[in-house]
Amino acid sequence: MTVVVIGLGSMGRRRIRLMQMMANAPEIVGVNRSPERRAAVEKELGIRTFATLEEAVSAARPPAPCRKRPPMWWWAKTQEA
């Protein structure tokens, strides 16, 4: 399975690192408009990156996007149960 992470700032990089630690980690590709940020993430995390979502979908054919949420959103979800 391939997952596209849209946005390669601190939250995007954290989500990628967490997914890479999974036992059956999916292939991960990233999307960001900044060439500098893409280059840094490719070097730091070893993933393919693209400038647009269209490029990523065309190249990687992902079945699922990864939508990022702030940590407090996830914490609040744990309190709803």
N, CA, C and O atoms as CSV, one atom per row, in Angstrom:
chain,resi,resn,atom,element,x,y,z
A,1,MET,N,N,0.839,-1.171,0.000
A,1,MET,CA,C,0.000,0.000,0.000
A,1,MET,C,C,0.892,1.244,0.000
A,1,MET,O,O,1.974,1.245,0.587
A,2,THR,N,N,0.433,2.273,-0.649
A,2,THR,CA,C,1.130,3.553,-0.685
A,2,THR,C,C,0.262,4.618,-0.034
A,2,THR,O,O,-0.935,4.711,-0.305
A,3,VAL,N,N,0.879,5.423,0.831
A,3,VAL,CA,C,0.194,6.523,1.497
A,3,VAL,C,C,0.848,7.829,1.063
A,3,VAL,O,O,2.074,7.934,1.026
A,4,VAL,N,N,0.033,8.817,0.738
A,4,VAL,CA,C,0.531,10.144,0.380
A,4,VAL,C,C,0.366,11.055,1.587
A,4,VAL,O,O,-0.732,11.192,2.126
A,5,VAL,N,N,1.456,11.671,2.003
A,5,VAL,CA,C,1.405,12.665,3.076
A,5,VAL,C,C,1.501,14.028,2.411
A,5,VAL,O,O,2.491,14.342,1.750
A,6,ILE,N,N,0.469,14.829,2.594
A,6,ILE,CA,C,0.411,16.155,1.978
A,6,ILE,C,C,0.872,17.178,3.005
A,6,ILE,O,O,0.252,17.346,4.055
A,7,GLY,N,N,1.960,17.852,2.689
A,7,GLY,CA,C,2.559,18.812,3.605
A,7,GLY,C,C,3.716,18.163,4.340
A,7,GLY,O,O,3.523,17.185,5.061
A,8,LEU,N,N,4.914,18.695,4.167
A,8,LEU,CA,C,6.118,18.092,4.739
A,8,LEU,C,C,6.769,18.984,5.783
A,8,LEU,O,O,7.992,19.019,5.917
A,9,GLY,N,N,5.934,19.700,6.517
A,9,GLY,CA,C,6.432,20.475,7.654
A,9,GLY,C,C,6.652,19.545,8.831
A,9,GLY,O,O,6.791,18.336,8.646
A,10,SER,N,N,6.685,20.085,10.031
A,10,SER,CA,C,6.979,19.269,11.207
A,10,SER,C,C,5.928,18.185,11.429
A,10,SER,O,O,6.274,17.055,11.775
A,11,MET,N,N,4.658,18.510,11.238
A,11,MET,CA,C,3.617,17.500,11.441
A,11,MET,C,C,3.688,16.405,10.385
A,11,MET,O,O,3.542,15.225,10.703
A,12,GLY,N,N,3.908,16.783,9.144
A,12,GLY,CA,C,4.010,15.787,8.084
A,12,GLY,C,C,5.189,14.852,8.303
A,12,GLY,O,O,5.065,13.636,8.154
A,13,ARG,N,N,6.334,15.427,8.657
A,13,ARG,CA,C,7.518,14.595,8.914
A,13,ARG,C,C,7.286,13.662,10.099
A,13,ARG,O,O,7.711,12.507,10.072
A,14,ARG,N,N,6.617,14.155,11.135
A,14,ARG,CA,C,6.324,13.298,12.292
A,14,ARG,C,C,5.434,12.130,11.877
A,14,ARG,O,O,5.693,10.993,12.269
A,15,ARG,N,N,4.399,12.391,11.095
A,15,ARG,CA,C,3.506,11.306,10.650
A,15,ARG,C,C,4.278,10.268,9.824
A,15,ARG,O,O,4.047,9.065,9.942
A,16,ILE,N,N,5.190,10.758,8.995
A,16,ILE,CA,C,5.995,9.834,8.183
A,16,ILE,C,C,6.864,8.963,9.082
A,16,ILE,O,O,6.910,7.744,8.911
A,17,ARG,N,N,7.549,9.581,10.036
A,17,ARG,CA,C,8.399,8.806,10.947
A,17,ARG,C,C,7.586,7.758,11.705
A,17,ARG,O,O,8.037,6.624,11.865
A,18,LEU,N,N,6.395,8.126,12.172
A,18,LEU,CA,C,5.555,7.178,12.897
A,18,LEU,C,C,5.121,6.027,11.992
A,18,LEU,O,O,5.142,4.869,12.408
A,19,MET,N,N,4.731,6.337,10.765
A,19,MET,CA,C,4.340,5.265,9.843
A,19,MET,C,C,5.517,4.363,9.512
A,19,MET,O,O,5.346,3.152,9.373
A,20,GLN,N,N,6.720,4.936,9.382
A,20,GLN,CA,C,7.897,4.131,9.069
A,20,GLN,C,C,8.250,3.173,10.196
A,20,GLN,O,O,8.931,2.176,9.956
A,21,MET,N,N,7.808,3.444,11.406
A,21,MET,CA,C,8.095,2.574,12.545
A,21,MET,C,C,7.111,1.402,12.635
A,21,MET,O,O,7.325,0.484,13.427
A,22,MET,N,N,6.058,1.417,11.853
A,22,MET,CA,C,5.066,0.340,11.883
A,22,MET,C,C,5.691,-0.955,11.381
A,22,MET,O,O,6.581,-0.938,10.532
A,23,ALA,N,N,5.218,-2.073,11.912
A,23,ALA,CA,C,5.755,-3.377,11.531
A,23,ALA,C,C,5.633,-3.617,10.029
A,23,ALA,O,O,6.595,-4.050,9.394
A,24,ASN,N,N,4.487,-3.348,9.465
A,24,ASN,CA,C,4.273,-3.497,8.021
A,24,ASN,C,C,4.102,-2.124,7.402
A,24,ASN,O,O,3.051,-1.803,6.848
A,25,ALA,N,N,5.148,-1.320,7.501
A,25,ALA,CA,C,5.080,0.067,7.047
A,25,ALA,C,C,4.712,0.155,5.569
A,25,ALA,O,O,5.252,-0.583,4.744
A,26,PRO,N,N,3.795,1.057,5.240
A,26,PRO,CA,C,3.441,1.242,3.837
A,26,PRO,C,C,4.535,2.029,3.117
A,26,PRO,O,O,5.397,2.637,3.751
A,27,GLU,N,N,4.489,2.010,1.795
A,27,GLU,CA,C,5.317,2.945,1.037
A,27,GLU,C,C,4.717,4.321,1.290
A,27,GLU,O,O,3.497,4.481,1.283
A,28,ILE,N,N,5.558,5.296,1.510
A,28,ILE,CA,C,5.095,6.658,1.793
A,28,ILE,C,C,5.702,7.597,0.773
A,28,ILE,O,O,6.901,7.539,0.502
A,29,VAL,N,N,4.873,8.465,0.205
A,29,VAL,CA,C,5.346,9.539,-0.657
A,29,VAL,C,C,4.830,10.841,-0.083
A,29,VAL,O,O,3.790,10.872,0.574
A,30,GLY,N,N,5.562,11.918,-0.335
A,30,GLY,CA,C,5.186,13.213,0.215
A,30,GLY,C,C,4.923,14.244,-0.862
A,30,GLY,O,O,5.419,14.148,-1.984
A,31,VAL,N,N,4.123,15.239,-0.486
A,31,VAL,CA,C,3.792,16.342,-1.394
A,31,VAL,C,C,4.070,17.656,-0.680
A,31,VAL,O,O,3.615,17.877,0.442
A,32,ASN,N,N,4.821,18.523,-1.347
A,32,ASN,CA,C,5.081,19.863,-0.835
A,32,ASN,C,C,5.522,20.739,-1.994
A,32,ASN,O,O,6.239,20.285,-2.885
A,33,ARG,N,N,5.095,21.984,-1.980
A,33,ARG,CA,C,5.471,22.896,-3.070
A,33,ARG,C,C,6.926,23.338,-3.013
A,33,ARG,O,O,7.511,23.679,-4.041
A,34,SER,N,N,7.513,23.337,-1.824
A,34,SER,CA,C,8.874,23.839,-1.656
A,34,SER,C,C,9.919,22.806,-2.088
A,34,SER,O,O,9.998,21.729,-1.498
A,35,PRO,N,N,10.723,23.123,-3.114
A,35,PRO,CA,C,11.765,22.182,-3.524
A,35,PRO,C,C,12.788,21.931,-2.426
A,35,PRO,O,O,13.316,20.825,-2.313
A,36,GLU,N,N,13.071,22.943,-1.619
A,36,GLU,CA,C,14.032,22.782,-0.535
A,36,GLU,C,C,13.502,21.801,0.513
A,36,GLU,O,O,14.238,20.935,0.986
A,37,ARG,N,N,12.232,21.939,0.868
A,37,ARG,CA,C,11.649,21.048,1.860
A,37,ARG,C,C,11.569,19.629,1.317
A,37,ARG,O,O,11.836,18.674,2.046
A,38,ARG,N,N,11.204,19.477,0.041
A,38,ARG,CA,C,11.163,18.134,-0.558
A,38,ARG,C,C,12.537,17.486,-0.508
A,38,ARG,O,O,12.656,16.319,-0.134
A,39,ALA,N,N,13.570,18.221,-0.878
A,39,ALA,CA,C,14.931,17.672,-0.881
A,39,ALA,C,C,15.348,17.260,0.533
A,39,ALA,O,O,15.961,16.208,0.722
A,40,ALA,N,N,15.017,18.084,1.514
A,40,ALA,CA,C,15.390,17.773,2.898
A,40,ALA,C,C,14.691,16.501,3.379
A,40,ALA,O,O,15.310,15.669,4.044
A,41,VAL,N,N,13.404,16.345,3.048
A,41,VAL,CA,C,12.652,15.169,3.486
A,41,VAL,C,C,13.132,13.918,2.753
A,41,VAL,O,O,13.213,12.844,3.349
A,42,GLU,N,N,13.447,14.049,1.481
A,42,GLU,CA,C,13.982,12.900,0.741
A,42,GLU,C,C,15.262,12.402,1.395
A,42,GLU,O,O,15.460,11.197,1.551
A,43,LYS,N,N,16.130,13.333,1.775
A,43,LYS,CA,C,17.401,12.958,2.403
A,43,LYS,C,C,17.182,12.428,3.820
A,43,LYS,O,O,17.759,11.408,4.197
A,44,GLU,N,N,16.352,13.115,4.603
A,44,GLU,CA,C,16.142,12.759,6.012
A,44,GLU,C,C,15.360,11.454,6.180
A,44,GLU,O,O,15.700,10.629,7.028
A,45,LEU,N,N,14.312,11.269,5.371
A,45,LEU,CA,C,13.400,10.147,5.595
A,45,LEU,C,C,13.404,9.100,4.488
A,45,LEU,O,O,12.776,8.050,4.621
A,46,GLY,N,N,14.106,9.380,3.405
A,46,GLY,CA,C,14.259,8.391,2.345
A,46,GLY,C,C,12.991,8.074,1.571
A,46,GLY,O,O,12.784,6.931,1.162
A,47,ILE,N,N,12.143,9.072,1.366
A,47,ILE,CA,C,10.910,8.839,0.607
A,47,ILE,C,C,10.933,9.643,-0.688
A,47,ILE,O,O,11.702,10.594,-0.831
A,48,ARG,N,N,10.078,9.247,-1.626
A,48,ARG,CA,C,9.897,10.038,-2.846
A,48,ARG,C,C,8.974,11.208,-2.532
A,48,ARG,O,O,8.042,11.079,-1.738
A,49,THR,N,N,9.240,12.351,-3.159
A,49,THR,CA,C,8.377,13.511,-2.951
A,49,THR,C,C,8.000,14.128,-4.295
A,49,THR,O,O,8.659,13.922,-5.315
A,50,PHE,N,N,6.912,14.892,-4.249
A,50,PHE,CA,C,6.379,15.516,-5.450
A,50,PHE,C,C,5.918,16.932,-5.131
A,50,PHE,O,O,5.602,17.251,-3.985
A,51,ALA,N,N,5.883,17.775,-6.155
A,51,ALA,CA,C,5.473,19.164,-5.981
A,51,ALA,C,C,3.960,19.313,-5.905
A,51,ALA,O,O,3.463,20.261,-5.296
A,52,THR,N,N,3.221,18.392,-6.513
A,52,THR,CA,C,1.762,18.492,-6.519
A,52,THR,C,C,1.131,17.141,-6.196
A,52,THR,O,O,1.743,16.089,-6.381
A,53,LEU,N,N,-0.088,17.195,-5.716
A,53,LEU,CA,C,-0.825,15.970,-5.441
A,53,LEU,C,C,-1.062,15.191,-6.730
A,53,LEU,O,O,-1.013,13.961,-6.737
A,54,GLU,N,N,-1.313,15.899,-7.800
A,54,GLU,CA,C,-1.541,15.239,-9.087
A,54,GLU,C,C,-0.331,14.410,-9.507
A,54,GLU,O,O,-0.480,13.286,-9.985
A,55,GLU,N,N,0.879,14.973,-9.326
A,55,GLU,CA,C,2.100,14.230,-9.658
A,55,GLU,C,C,2.239,12.985,-8.778
A,55,GLU,O,O,2.595,11.911,-9.263
A,56,ALA,N,N,1.960,13.136,-7.493
A,56,ALA,CA,C,2.096,12.010,-6.567
A,56,ALA,C,C,1.110,10.896,-6.903
A,56,ALA,O,O,1.475,9.720,-6.909
A,57,VAL,N,N,-0.130,11.263,-7.180
A,57,VAL,CA,C,-1.150,10.259,-7.498
A,57,VAL,C,C,-0.813,9.557,-8.807
A,57,VAL,O,O,-0.966,8.341,-8.918
A,58,SER,N,N,-0.362,10.306,-9.783
A,58,SER,CA,C,-0.009,9.724,-11.075
A,58,SER,C,C,1.159,8.745,-10.950
A,58,SER,O,O,1.151,7.684,-11.574
A,59,ALA,N,N,2.158,9.099,-10.148
A,59,ALA,CA,C,3.354,8.267,-10.026
A,59,ALA,C,C,3.177,7.101,-9.057
A,59,ALA,O,O,3.653,5.997,-9.323
A,60,ALA,N,N,2.503,7.335,-7.946
A,60,ALA,CA,C,2.464,6.330,-6.879
A,60,ALA,C,C,1.165,5.524,-6.827
A,60,ALA,O,O,1.135,4.449,-6.230
A,61,ARG,N,N,0.100,6.025,-7.441
A,61,ARG,CA,C,-1.195,5.330,-7.452
A,61,ARG,C,C,-1.642,4.940,-6.034
A,61,ARG,O,O,-1.930,3.769,-5.785
A,62,PRO,N,N,-1.703,5.894,-5.112
A,62,PRO,CA,C,-2.028,5.559,-3.721
A,62,PRO,C,C,-3.513,5.261,-3.512
A,62,PRO,O,O,-4.366,5.894,-4.133
A,63,PRO,N,N,-3.821,4.304,-2.642
A,63,PRO,CA,C,-5.217,4.064,-2.299
A,63,PRO,C,C,-5.707,4.950,-1.154
A,63,PRO,O,O,-6.909,5.034,-0.905
A,64,ALA,N,N,-4.751,5.630,-0.438
A,64,ALA,CA,C,-5.165,6.390,0.740
A,64,ALA,C,C,-4.296,7.618,0.957
A,64,ALA,O,O,-3.070,7.522,0.902
A,65,PRO,N,N,-4.911,8.779,1.205
A,65,PRO,CA,C,-4.147,9.961,1.632
A,65,PRO,C,C,-4.037,9.973,3.153
A,65,PRO,O,O,-4.818,9.311,3.836
A,66,CYS,N,N,-3.084,10.713,3.680
A,66,CYS,CA,C,-2.942,10.876,5.128
A,66,CYS,C,C,-3.267,12.329,5.449
A,66,CYS,O,O,-2.523,13.241,5.087
A,67,ARG,N,N,-4.367,12.523,6.119
A,67,ARG,CA,C,-4.745,13.882,6.502
A,67,ARG,C,C,-4.240,14.136,7.911
A,67,ARG,O,O,-4.546,13.388,8.840
A,68,LYS,N,N,-3.474,15.187,8.055
A,68,LYS,CA,C,-2.872,15.488,9.349
A,68,LYS,C,C,-3.838,16.273,10.224
A,68,LYS,O,O,-4.596,17.114,9.740
A,69,ARG,N,N,-3.799,15.989,11.500
A,69,ARG,CA,C,-4.566,16.716,12.510
A,69,ARG,C,C,-3.612,17.083,13.636
A,69,ARG,O,O,-2.655,16.353,13.893
A,70,PRO,N,N,-3.857,18.208,14.317
A,70,PRO,CA,C,-2.997,18.567,15.442
A,70,PRO,C,C,-3.126,17.565,16.587
A,70,PRO,O,O,-4.178,16.947,16.749
A,71,PRO,N,N,-2.064,17.399,17.385
A,71,PRO,CA,C,-2.107,16.436,18.486
A,71,PRO,C,C,-3.289,16.636,19.431
A,71,PRO,O,O,-3.852,15.658,19.924
A,72,MET,N,N,-3.674,17.883,19.691
A,72,MET,CA,C,-4.796,18.115,20.599
A,72,MET,C,C,-6.099,17.572,20.017
A,72,MET,O,O,-6.976,17.171,20.781
A,73,TRP,N,N,-6.256,17.545,18.711
A,73,TRP,CA,C,-7.454,16.966,18.088
A,73,TRP,C,C,-7.528,15.484,18.410
A,73,TRP,O,O,-8.589,14.976,18.773
A,74,TRP,N,N,-6.384,14.777,18.275
A,74,TRP,CA,C,-6.360,13.351,18.579
A,74,TRP,C,C,-6.611,13.112,20.058
A,74,TRP,O,O,-7.328,12.178,20.416
A,75,TRP,N,N,-6.039,13.931,20.920
A,75,TRP,CA,C,-6.265,13.792,22.351
A,75,TRP,C,C,-7.738,13.945,22.666
A,75,TRP,O,O,-8.290,13.156,23.433
A,76,ALA,N,N,-8.390,14.951,22.083
A,76,ALA,CA,C,-9.815,15.168,22.304
A,76,ALA,C,C,-10.629,13.955,21.875
A,76,ALA,O,O,-11.608,13.602,22.533
A,77,LYS,N,N,-10.235,13.316,20.784
A,77,LYS,CA,C,-10.939,12.124,20.317
A,77,LYS,C,C,-10.848,10.997,21.342
A,77,LYS,O,O,-11.788,10.216,21.489
A,78,THR,N,N,-9.728,10.908,22.047
A,78,THR,CA,C,-9.601,9.851,23.048
A,78,THR,C,C,-10.499,10.106,24.240
A,78,THR,O,O,-10.846,9.173,24.964
A,79,GLN,N,N,-10.883,11.355,24.456
A,79,GLN,CA,C,-11.719,11.709,25.589
A,79,GLN,C,C,-13.213,11.528,25.308
A,79,GLN,O,O,-14.027,11.556,26.230
A,80,GLU,N,N,-13.571,11.343,24.037
A,80,GLU,CA,C,-14.983,11.207,23.675
A,80,GLU,C,C,-15.556,9.848,24.046
A,80,GLU,O,O,-16.763,9.727,24.251
A,81,ALA,N,N,-14.731,8.846,24.135
A,81,ALA,CA,C,-15.228,7.476,24.375
A,81,ALA,C,C,-15.747,7.284,25.786
A,81,ALA,O,O,-16.195,6.192,26.135
